[in-house]
C-alpha cells in the first residue's frame, strides 16, 4: 500500500467515527430545541366570512368572491411595485 491509500483509509475511518459520535450525542444535547406540536382545531373559534370583492383575471374575466360561495377558495397574495 502506498501512503495515499493509507491516508484515505485513516480519513474515512475518522469521518465515520465523527459521524457516529455526532449522531449519538446530538440527539441528547439538542432535544430541548424541538418545537411543541400545535393544537389541532376542527373548526374556527369564531367563523367569519371574507369580505366580498371583485377582480379581473389575466384573461379579462370578472371574478366575484360571492359567486364561489360554498366552494373552497385559495387566495395567494403577491406584491407588485
C-alpha positions in Angstrom: 0.0 0.0 0.0 1.2 3.4 -0.7 0.9 6.5 1.5 -2.1 7.9 -0.4 -4.2 4.8 0.3 -3.3 4.8 4.0 -4.2 8.5 4.3 -7.6 7.9 2.6 -8.4 4.9 4.9 -7.5 6.9 8.0 -9.6 9.8 6.9 -12.6 7.5 6.1 -12.4 5.9 9.5 -12.1 9.3 11.2 -15.1 10.6 9.2 -17.2 7.6 10.1 -16.2 7.9 13.7 -17.1 11.6 13.8 -20.4 11.0 12.1 -21.4 8.2 14.6 -20.2 10.4 17.6 -22.4 13.3 16.4 -25.4 11.1 15.8 -25.2 9.7 19.3 -24.7 12.9 21.2 -26.6 15.4 19.1 -30.0 13.8 20.0 -29.3 14.1 23.7 -28.0 17.7 23.7 -30.4 19.3 21.3 -33.7 17.6 22.0 -34.8 20.7 24.1 -35.0 22.7 20.9 -37.8 20.7 19.4 -41.0 22.8 18.9 -44.1 21.7 20.7 -46.8 20.4 18.4 -49.6 22.9 17.5 -53.1 22.0 18.7 -55.5 20.7 16.1 -58.6 22.8 15.7 -61.5 21.2 13.8 -63.4 24.4 13.3 -62.5 28.1 13.7 -63.4 29.5 17.1 -65.4 32.4 15.6 -66.2 31.8 11.9 -66.5 34.9 9.8 -66.9 35.5 6.2 -64.4 37.1 4.0 -65.5 40.5 2.6 -66.8 40.3 -1.0 -64.5 41.6 -3.7 -64.4 41.6 -7.5 -61.3 41.3 -9.6 -60.4 40.8 -13.3 -58.1 37.9 -14.1 -55.4 37.8 -16.8 -58.0 36.7 -19.4 -60.1 39.7 -18.6 -62.8 37.6 -16.9 -64.5 39.1 -13.9 -64.4 37.1 -10.6 -66.6 37.8 -7.6 -65.9 36.0 -4.4 -69.7 35.8 -3.7 -70.0 33.7 -6.8 -67.9 31.0 -5.2 -70.0 30.7 -2.0 -69.9 27.1 -0.7 -66.7 26.3 -2.6 -63.2 26.2 -1.3 -61.2 29.2 -2.5 -57.4 29.6 -2.1 -56.1 33.1 -2.2 -52.4 33.8 -2.9 -51.2 37.3 -2.1 -48.3 38.6 -4.2 -46.7 42.0 -4.1 -46.0 44.3 -7.0 -44.2 47.5 -7.4 
